[in-house]
Amino acid sequence: MARPCGARVDFQSGACRGVAGLWTADSGSGGMTRSSDGRQAYWEERLREHWGPEGVGSLVYGREFNRWRYRVRTRVFRRLIRRLALATPELDVLDVGSGTGFYLGEWHALGVRSLAGLDLSEWAVAQLARAYPTATLYRADIGREPALPVAVFDVITAFDVLCHLVDDERHLSALRTLHRALKPGGWLLFSDSFFHGASRQHEDYWKGRSLASLSATLEGCGFRIIDRVPMSVLMAAPTDTRHGGRNERIWNAAMSPVRWGEPIGWLMGAALYPLELLLTAWLRESPAIEIMVCRKAGAAT
């Protein structure tokens, strides 16, 4: 499939609108399910009302605390791509679940050869098209097998996205789609809570999968797991611990002042920031959120 520079692709309507003109893209996924409609409506409303770090982070902790969280994520992301030798402009990159464009901005700053983003929200895609006019932007549900171009990306990032695909078939479909879109030897970087015990699910919003089941799924899709690195340690709930429920209650109680207002959120974030940087660099695993580093089989191009 051709990828016009600066285009917007809507896999639900089949239309591509952008500076490169109008063309069609067959998704092959059929219509959206009711649950997909519900997810899209939720994210449309949320991002319209909260176009900032809290919109893609934790709403209850406000903008200022989330800004500190994303400062940590900036450092973690840059540290990781340097270690993987991916801090180079000679890359074709897709960011899945782009939201407000945080990781698009990181890749754009590196001057990568080509940049694409994908999000479920039409509102988000419209905003990102203005912010990154040379990027190709897809409006699609990654769990519905959108017809992404095959074997064209060196790196795909999917941070805080796949955990929202609580249906295992949709989750598997997303991983297969991402595998097809990567070049041989391409990299998949995604974040989640990875459980040493059983998988955990919160209603129809979030599902953290066990390391055992997720590892088997990734390998079945043709990925090789390279590493896991901490993304958050203190600034997210410690869900993967031996006494998870008790530790989560303690963490929630300690974090409750952040809900009182933005000034306290700023102070709490500023206090935790240096500790979080130290712990994400020093620890091998995190009880909260980690980044999984995977690679598609085959020779790198």
Rosetta blueprint (number, residue, H / E / L):
1 M L
2 A L
3 R L
4 P L
5 C L
6 G L
7 A E
8 R E
9 V E
10 D E
11 F L
12 Q L
13 S L
14 G L
15 A E
16 C E
17 R E
18 G E
19 V L
20 A L
21 G E
22 L E
23 W E
24 T E
25 A L
26 D L
27 S L
28 G L
29 S L
30 G L
31 G L
32 M L
33 T L
34 R H
35 S H
36 S H
37 D H
38 G H
39 R H
40 Q H
41 A H
42 Y H
43 W H
44 E H
45 E H
46 R H
47 L H
48 R H
49 E H
50 H L
51 W L
52 G L
53 P H
54 E H
55 G H
56 V H
57 G L
58 S L
59 L H
60 V H
61 Y H
62 G H
63 R H
64 E H
65 F H
66 N H
67 R H
68 W H
69 R H
70 Y H
71 R H
72 V H
73 R H
74 T H
75 R H
76 V H
77 F H
78 R H
79 R H
80 L H
81 I H
82 R H
83 R H
84 L L
85 A L
86 L L
87 A L
88 T L
89 P L
90 E L
91 L L
92 D E
93 V E
94 L E
95 D E
96 V E
97 G L
98 S L
99 G L
100 T L
101 G L
102 F H
103 Y H
104 L H
105 G H
106 E H
107 W H
108 H H
109 A H
110 L H
111 G L
112 V L
113 R L
114 S E
115 L E
116 A E
117 G E
118 L E
119 D E
120 L L
121 S L
122 E H
123 W H
124 A H
125 V H
126 A H
127 Q H
128 L H
129 A H
130 R H
131 A H
132 Y L
133 P L
134 T L
135 A L
136 T E
137 L E
138 Y E
139 R E
140 A L
141 D L
142 I H
143 G H
144 R H
145 E L
146 P L
147 A L
148 L L
149 P L
150 V L
151 A L
152 V L
153 F E
154 D E
155 V E
156 I E
157 T E
158 A E
159 F L
160 D L
161 V L
162 L H
163 C H
164 H H
165 L L
166 V L
167 D L
168 D H
169 E H
170 R H
171 H H
172 L H
173 S H
174 A H
175 L H
176 R H
177 T H
178 L H
179 H H
180 R H
181 A H
182 L E
183 K E
184 P E
185 G E
186 G E
187 W E
188 L E
189 L E
190 F E
191 S E
192 D E
193 S L
194 F L
195 F E
196 H L
197 G L
198 A L
199 S L
200 R E
201 Q E
202 H E
203 E L
204 D L
205 Y L
206 W E
207 K E
208 G E
209 R L
210 S E
211 L H
212 A H
213 S H
214 L H
215 S H
216 A H
217 T H
218 L H
219 E H
220 G H
221 C H
222 G L
223 F E
224 R E
225 I E
226 I E
227 D E
228 R E
229 V E
230 P E
231 M E
232 S E
233 V L
234 L L
235 M L
236 A L
237 A L
238 P L
239 T L
240 D L
241 T L
242 R L
243 H L
244 G H
245 G H
246 R H
247 N H
248 E H
249 R H
250 I H
251 W H
252 N H
253 A H
254 A H
255 M H
256 S H
257 P H
258 V H
259 R H
260 W H
261 G L
262 E H
263 P H
264 I H
265 G H
266 W H
267 L H
268 M H
269 G H
270 A H
271 A H
272 L H
273 Y H
274 P H
275 L H
276 E H
277 L H
278 L H
279 L H
280 T H
281 A H
282 W H
283 L L
284 R L
285 E L
286 S L
287 P L
288 A L
289 I E
290 E E
291 I E
292 M E
293 V E
294 C E
295 R E
296 K E
297 A L
298 G L
299 A L
300 A L
301 T L
